[in-house]
Amino acid sequence: MARAGKTDRFAILRNRSLTILMFGHFTVDMYAGLLPVLYPFLTDRFTLDLATVGLVSLAYSGVASISQPLFGWLADRYGTRLTGLALLWTGLSFATIGFAPSFPILLLLAAAAGLGSGAFHPFGALNASAVIPDGQRNVAMSVYVTGGTVGVAVGPLIGALLFSLFDVRGTALMALPGAGIAVWMLFAMRSVALRGRKADEARDGAATQLAPIPYAALSIVVGVMMLRMLPIFGIQAFIPTWYKQLGYGASFYGPLATVVVLASAVGSIGAGSLADRLGRRAIMLWTLVLSVPALLLFAQYPGPLAFVTGALMGLLAASTGPLLLVMAQQLMRGRAGVASGLILGLGFVAAAIGTPVFGALADAVGMQQAVRAQVVVVLATIVVAWYLPTEAQVDRIAAAAADHTGERPTGRPAAAKAVR
């Protein structure tokens, strides 16, 4: 379904607020990409096995995931003025990890950094929704989300250089990008931050009435988001292990893993641009269907060809997350912060659960068979995605919610003040 009206396709490139938010998203997700590079240093320092050191990532990503709906609720009620502070907290907390005197304290510091990430994601997504041009919600949100994807991809490269020069205490230097971007955000985004319902109620002298939540449609969106995270994150996590088993060196499987992640970033922008013209549901279904042969080819032909098949897999299988985020925000009008925290948080939870499950499957049947088996998850995702609401249905739900609350159905948070 094509969207009505002409829009300036280059407006996104001139959107200063969206660019700042994208840099913030890049920085906060860069810390998640850095964590695995710390593993060899931590295993030596605290005499840990791989299963135990993996708890560091679990502490970070687990706290980040489960806290996002809470911070989304806070954003809806009290606004998003603390977006920059959330990034600052993440950077400062991460900087202390290299100085932890014991492994339990290390886990606490990783969890503290994850708490900052959990706050930033719904705050940042809500602000991004506020500054996105009408008619370009999908591609603009894809640009914002891509900032985080590129951060995850670049994180290991930065970590490899930093920790080889300064050992584990090199984490101290990682306070600099977090603090620098955070200060930039705090000053540059003051007029963009959302007020929140509490401020609106104080101004208007009446409690804001929220529309009912369309639970059936929202549950489908959440289900697709969780299912689509399982195969791609499991495969990404074990590409180095698989290719090391095949006899390849880090100079081969390191760039291969990066190509898969960066391809997903390119796919997100492409899917967002097409969705603004053709509708989200159609794009999500087609990318899922086409990802099946890409995934099978990646499994069947390991080796140099994997740079092509892996890029196709990343391009298709991981490209629709921003579309689901926008859809959830529209379905939960007046609760866009909760929607952002819910869709992102549960997506990360699914990825965190799916990765060890993929590893257990690989132990049982071999890595190649485990990759092939992910087609079953993709097929299940296609079945669930078939029941996603169409663009027209989402618009009707958003319009009904706007009528219920007395707001204009623009698809943008009513309290936002966007600056470009």
C-alpha positions as CSV (number, residue, x, y, z in Angstrom):
1,M,0.0,0.0,0.0
2,A,1.6,3.2,-1.1
3,R,1.6,6.2,1.2
4,A,-0.1,9.3,0.0
5,G,1.5,12.6,-0.6
6,K,5.0,13.6,-1.7
7,T,7.8,14.0,0.8
8,D,11.3,15.3,0.5
9,R,13.4,12.1,0.6
10,F,16.5,14.0,1.6
11,A,14.8,15.7,4.6
12,I,16.2,13.0,6.9
13,L,19.8,13.9,5.9
14,R,19.2,17.5,7.1
15,N,17.4,16.4,10.3
16,R,19.9,17.6,12.9
17,S,18.0,16.2,15.9
18,L,17.7,12.8,14.3
19,T,21.5,12.8,13.6
20,I,22.3,13.6,17.2
21,L,20.1,10.8,18.4
22,M,21.7,8.4,15.9
23,F,25.1,9.3,17.3
24,G,23.8,8.7,20.8
25,H,22.4,5.3,19.8
26,F,25.7,4.4,18.1
27,T,27.6,5.2,21.2
28,V,25.4,3.4,23.7
29,D,25.4,0.2,21.6
30,M,29.1,0.4,21.0
31,Y,29.5,-0.6,24.6
32,A,27.6,-3.8,24.0
33,G,29.9,-4.6,21.1
34,L,32.9,-4.0,23.3
35,L,32.0,-6.6,26.0
36,P,32.9,-9.8,24.1
37,V,36.4,-8.4,23.4
38,L,37.0,-8.2,27.1
39,Y,36.4,-11.9,27.6
40,P,40.0,-13.1,27.1
41,F,41.3,-10.4,29.5
42,L,38.7,-11.2,32.2
43,T,39.2,-15.0,32.0
44,D,42.9,-14.5,32.7
45,R,42.4,-11.9,35.4
46,F,39.8,-13.8,37.4
47,T,40.5,-17.4,36.2
48,L,37.1,-17.9,34.6
49,D,35.8,-20.5,32.2
50,L,33.8,-19.3,29.1
51,A,30.4,-20.1,30.6
52,T,31.2,-17.9,33.7
53,V,32.6,-15.0,31.8
54,G,29.5,-15.0,29.6
55,L,27.6,-13.8,32.7
56,V,29.1,-10.4,32.1
57,S,27.2,-9.9,28.9
58,L,24.1,-11.5,30.5
59,A,24.3,-8.9,33.4
60,Y,24.6,-6.1,30.9
61,S,22.0,-7.1,28.4
62,G,19.7,-8.7,30.9
63,V,19.3,-5.6,33.0
64,A,19.1,-3.4,29.9
65,S,16.3,-5.6,28.5
66,I,14.1,-6.0,31.5
67,S,14.4,-2.3,32.5
68,Q,13.3,-0.9,29.2
69,P,9.5,-1.1,29.7
70,L,9.9,0.6,33.1
71,F,11.9,3.4,31.6
72,G,9.5,3.6,28.7
73,W,6.7,4.1,31.3
74,L,8.7,6.8,33.0
75,A,9.3,8.5,29.6
76,D,5.6,8.6,28.9
77,R,4.8,10.1,32.3
78,Y,7.7,12.4,33.0
79,G,9.3,13.1,29.6
80,T,12.7,12.4,28.0
81,R,14.9,15.1,29.3
82,L,17.2,12.5,30.8
83,T,18.2,10.9,27.5
84,G,21.7,12.4,27.6
85,L,22.2,11.5,31.3
86,A,21.3,7.9,30.5
87,L,24.2,7.8,28.0
88,L,26.5,9.5,30.4
89,W,25.7,6.9,33.1
90,T,26.3,4.1,30.7
91,G,29.7,5.5,29.7
92,L,30.9,6.2,33.2
93,S,29.7,2.8,34.5
94,F,31.4,0.9,31.7
95,A,34.6,2.8,32.3
96,T,34.8,1.3,35.8
97,I,34.5,-2.4,34.7
98,G,38.3,-2.7,34.1
99,F,39.0,-1.7,37.7
100,A,36.7,-4.2,39.4
101,P,38.6,-5.9,42.3
102,S,36.4,-9.1,42.1
103,F,34.2,-10.9,39.7
104,P,30.9,-10.2,41.6
105,I,31.7,-6.5,41.6
106,L,32.4,-6.7,37.9
107,L,29.0,-8.2,37.4
108,L,27.4,-5.3,39.4
109,L,29.3,-2.7,37.3
110,A,28.2,-4.4,34.1
111,A,24.6,-4.4,35.3
112,A,24.9,-0.7,36.2
113,A,26.0,0.0,32.7
114,G,23.2,-2.1,31.3
115,L,20.7,0.0,33.4
116,G,21.9,3.1,31.5
117,S,21.4,1.3,28.2
118,G,17.9,0.3,29.3
119,A,17.0,3.9,30.0
120,F,18.5,5.3,26.8
121,H,16.7,3.0,24.3
122,P,13.1,4.0,25.1
123,F,14.1,7.6,25.7
124,G,16.0,7.8,22.4
125,A,13.3,5.9,20.4
126,L,10.6,8.2,21.7
127,N,12.6,11.3,20.9
128,A,13.4,9.9,17.4
129,S,9.7,9.4,16.8
130,A,9.1,13.0,17.7
131,V,11.5,14.5,15.2
132,I,10.7,12.2,12.3
133,P,9.0,13.8,9.3
134,D,5.4,12.8,8.6
135,G,5.4,10.3,5.7
136,Q,8.9,9.1,6.5
137,R,8.5,7.4,9.8
138,N,9.7,4.0,8.7
139,V,12.9,5.0,6.9
140,A,13.8,7.7,9.5
141,M,13.4,5.2,12.4
142,S,15.5,2.8,10.4
143,V,18.2,5.4,10.2
144,Y,18.1,5.9,13.9
145,V,18.2,2.2,14.7
146,T,21.0,1.7,12.2
147,G,23.2,3.9,14.4
148,G,23.0,1.3,17.1
149,T,23.7,-1.6,14.7
150,V,26.8,0.1,13.4
151,G,27.9,0.8,17.0
152,V,27.6,-2.9,17.8
153,A,29.6,-3.7,14.7
154,V,32.4,-1.1,15.4
155,G,32.6,-1.9,19.1
156,P,34.8,-5.0,18.7
157,L,37.2,-3.2,16.4
158,I,37.6,-0.3,18.9
159,G,38.0,-2.8,21.8
160,A,40.6,-4.9,20.0
161,L,42.8,-1.8,19.6
162,L,42.1,-0.3,23.0
163,F,42.6,-3.4,25.1
164,S,45.7,-4.5,23.2
165,L,47.3,-1.1,24.1
166,F,46.0,-0.6,27.7
167,D,44.9,-4.1,28.8
168,V,41.5,-4.3,30.7
169,R,42.0,-0.9,32.3
170,G,41.5,0.6,28.9
171,T,37.8,0.7,29.7
172,A,38.6,4.0,31.5
173,L,39.0,5.7,28.1
174,M,35.5,4.6,27.1
175,A,34.1,7.2,29.4
176,L,35.1,9.8,26.8
177,P,32.7,9.0,23.9
178,G,29.8,8.5,26.3
179,A,30.5,11.8,28.2
180,G,31.2,13.8,25.0
181,I,28.0,12.7,23.1
182,A,25.9,12.9,26.3
183,V,26.9,16.6,26.8
184,W,26.2,17.3,23.2
185,M,22.8,15.7,23.5
186,L,22.0,17.6,26.8
187,F,22.6,21.0,25.2
188,A,21.5,20.4,21.6
189,M,18.3,18.4,22.4
190,R,16.8,20.6,25.1
191,S,14.0,21.9,22.9
192,V,13.3,18.4,21.5
193,A,12.8,16.4,24.7
194,L,9.2,15.4,25.3
195,R,7.3,16.9,28.3
196,G,5.5,13.7,29.4
197,R,1.9,13.3,30.6
198,K,2.5,14.7,34.0
199,A,3.6,18.1,32.6
200,D,0.6,18.1,30.2
201,E,-1.8,17.4,33.1
202,A,-0.2,20.1,35.2
203,R,-0.6,22.6,32.3
204,D,-4.1,21.6,31.3
205,G,-5.4,20.9,34.9
206,A,-6.9,17.6,33.9
207,A,-5.6,14.0,33.8
208,T,-4.8,12.8,30.3
209,Q,-7.2,10.0,29.2
210,L,-5.4,7.1,27.5
211,A,-7.0,5.0,24.7
212,P,-7.4,1.3,25.2
213,I,-4.5,-0.9,24.1
214,P,-5.2,-3.1,21.1
215,Y,-3.7,-6.2,22.7
216,A,-4.3,-8.6,19.9
217,A,-2.5,-6.5,17.3
218,L,0.3,-5.6,19.7
219,S,0.9,-9.2,20.7
220,I,1.4,-10.1,17.0
221,V,4.0,-7.3,16.7
222,V,5.8,-8.4,19.8
223,G,5.7,-12.0,18.7
224,V,7.3,-11.2,15.3
225,M,9.9,-9.0,16.9
226,M,11.0,-11.8,19.3
227,L,10.9,-14.6,16.7
228,R,13.0,-12.6,14.2
229,M,15.7,-12.0,16.7
230,L,16.3,-15.7,17.4
231,P,18.0,-16.9,14.3
232,I,20.1,-13.9,13.3
233,F,21.6,-13.2,16.7
234,G,22.4,-16.9,17.3
235,I,24.2,-17.2,14.0
236,Q,26.0,-13.9,14.5
237,A,27.2,-14.9,17.9
238,F,28.7,-18.2,16.7
239,I,30.2,-17.2,13.3
240,P,33.7,-16.9,14.9
241,T,33.4,-20.3,16.7
242,W,32.1,-22.1,13.6
243,Y,34.8,-20.7,11.3
244,K,37.5,-21.4,13.8
245,Q,36.4,-25.0,13.9
246,L,36.6,-25.0,10.1
247,G,40.3,-23.9,10.3
248,Y,39.9,-20.2,9.4
249,G,41.7,-17.5,11.3
250,A,40.4,-14.3,13.0
251,S,41.4,-12.3,9.9
252,F,38.7,-14.2,8.0
253,Y,35.8,-14.7,10.5
254,G,36.2,-11.3,12.1
255,P,35.4,-9.4,8.9
256,L,32.7,-11.9,8.1
257,A,30.9,-11.3,11.3
258,T,31.2,-7.5,10.7
259,V,29.8,-7.9,7.2
260,V,26.7,-9.7,8.5
261,V,26.0,-7.0,11.1
262,L,26.6,-4.1,8.7
263,A,24.5,-5.7,6.0
264,S,21.6,-5.7,8.5
265,A,22.1,-2.0,9.0
266,V,21.9,-1.4,5.2
267,G,18.9,-3.6,5.0
268,S,17.1,-1.7,7.8
269,I,17.4,1.6,5.8
270,G,16.3,-0.1,2.6
271,A,13.3,-1.8,4.2
272,G,12.3,1.4,5.9
273,S,12.4,3.4,2.6
274,L,10.4,0.7,0.8
275,A,7.9,0.5,3.6
276,D,7.1,4.2,3.4
277,R,6.0,3.6,-0.2
278,L,4.6,0.0,-0.1
279,G,3.5,-0.6,3.4
280,R,5.2,-2.3,6.3
281,R,3.4,-5.7,6.3
282,A,4.3,-6.5,2.7
283,I,8.0,-5.6,3.2
284,M,8.3,-7.7,6.4
285,L,6.7,-10.7,4.7
286,W,8.8,-10.5,1.6
287,T,12.1,-10.1,3.5
288,L,11.2,-13.0,5.7
289,V,10.4,-15.2,2.8
290,L,13.6,-14.3,0.9
291,S,15.7,-14.8,4.0
292,V,15.0,-18.6,3.8
293,P,17.1,-19.3,0.7
294,A,19.8,-16.9,1.9
295,L,20.0,-18.7,5.3
296,L,20.2,-22.1,3.6
297,L,22.9,-21.0,1.2
298,F,24.9,-19.5,4.1
299,A,24.7,-22.9,5.9
300,Q,25.4,-25.0,2.8
301,Y,28.5,-23.2,1.4
302,P,30.8,-22.1,4.2
303,G,33.9,-20.4,3.1
304,P,34.6,-17.2,1.0
305,L,31.1,-17.4,-0.5
306,A,29.8,-16.7,3.0
307,F,30.7,-13.0,2.6
308,V,28.0,-12.9,-0.1
309,T,25.4,-15.2,1.5
310,G,26.0,-13.8,4.9
311,A,25.5,-10.3,3.6
312,L,22.2,-11.4,2.0
313,M,21.1,-13.0,5.2
314,G,21.8,-9.9,7.3
315,L,20.3,-7.7,4.6
316,L,17.0,-9.6,4.8
317,A,16.6,-11.4,8.1
318,A,17.5,-8.5,10.4
319,S,16.1,-5.5,8.5
320,T,12.5,-5.1,9.9
321,G,13.1,-4.3,13.5
322,P,12.6,-0.5,13.1
323,L,9.3,-1.1,11.2
324,L,8.0,-3.2,14.1
325,L,9.1,-0.4,16.5
326,V,7.1,2.3,14.6
327,M,4.1,0.0,14.4
328,A,4.1,-0.6,18.1
329,Q,4.4,3.1,18.8
330,Q,1.4,3.8,16.6
331,L,-0.7,1.1,18.2
332,M,0.1,2.4,21.7
333,R,-0.7,6.0,21.2
334,G,0.0,8.0,24.4
335,R,2.2,5.2,25.6
336,A,4.9,5.3,22.9
337,G,7.6,5.1,25.5
338,V,6.2,1.9,26.9
339,A,5.8,0.6,23.4
340,S,9.5,1.3,22.6
341,G,10.7,-0.3,25.8
342,L,8.5,-3.3,25.3
343,I,9.4,-4.0,21.7
344,L,13.1,-3.4,22.2
345,G,13.4,-5.0,25.6
346,L,11.6,-8.2,24.7
347,G,13.5,-8.4,21.4
348,F,16.8,-8.3,23.4
349,V,15.4,-10.9,25.8
350,A,14.6,-13.2,22.9
351,A,18.2,-12.7,21.5
352,A,19.7,-13.4,24.9
353,I,17.7,-16.6,25.3
354,G,18.1,-17.7,21.7
355,T,21.9,-17.5,21.7
356,P,22.6,-20.2,24.3
357,V,19.8,-22.4,22.8
358,F,21.5,-22.1,19.5
359,G,24.8,-23.1,21.1
360,A,23.2,-26.1,22.8
361,L,21.7,-27.2,19.4
362,A,25.1,-26.8,17.7
363,D,26.7,-29.0,20.4
364,A,24.1,-31.7,19.7
365,V,23.9,-31.7,15.9
366,G,26.9,-29.6,14.7
367,M,27.1,-26.0,13.7
368,Q,26.1,-26.4,10.1
369,Q,22.9,-28.3,11.0
370,A,22.1,-25.8,13.7
371,V,22.3,-23.0,11.1
372,R,20.0,-24.9,8.8
373,A,17.6,-25.5,11.6
374,Q,17.0,-21.8,12.0
375,V,14.9,-21.9,8.8
376,V,12.2,-23.5,11.1
377,V,12.2,-20.3,13.2
378,V,12.0,-18.1,10.1
379,L,9.0,-20.2,8.8
380,A,7.2,-19.8,12.1
381,T,7.9,-16.0,12.0
382,I,6.3,-15.9,8.5
383,V,3.2,-17.5,9.9
384,V,2.9,-15.1,12.8
385,A,3.8,-12.1,10.5
386,W,0.9,-13.0,8.2
387,Y,-1.5,-11.7,10.9
388,L,0.3,-8.4,11.4
389,P,-2.1,-5.4,11.0
390,T,-2.1,-3.7,7.6
391,E,-1.1,0.0,7.2
392,A,-4.8,0.9,7.0
393,Q,-5.7,-1.1,10.2
394,V,-2.9,0.6,12.1
395,D,-4.0,4.0,10.9
396,R,-7.6,3.3,12.0
397,I,-6.4,2.2,15.4
398,A,-4.2,5.3,15.8
399,A,-7.1,7.5,14.6
400,A,-9.5,5.9,17.1
401,A,-7.0,6.5,19.9
402,A,-6.6,10.1,18.9
403,D,-10.3,10.6,19.0
404,H,-10.4,9.0,22.4
405,T,-7.7,11.4,23.8
406,G,-8.7,14.4,21.7
407,E,-5.4,14.5,19.9
408,R,-4.7,14.9,16.2
409,P,-3.8,11.5,14.6
410,T,-0.4,12.5,13.2
411,G,1.5,9.4,14.4
412,R,3.8,11.7,16.4
413,P,3.8,12.2,20.2
414,A,1.5,15.2,20.8
415,A,3.9,16.7,23.4
416,A,6.9,16.7,21.1
417,K,8.5,19.8,19.9
418,A,10.8,18.9,17.0
419,V,13.7,21.0,15.9
420,R,15.6,20.6,12.7
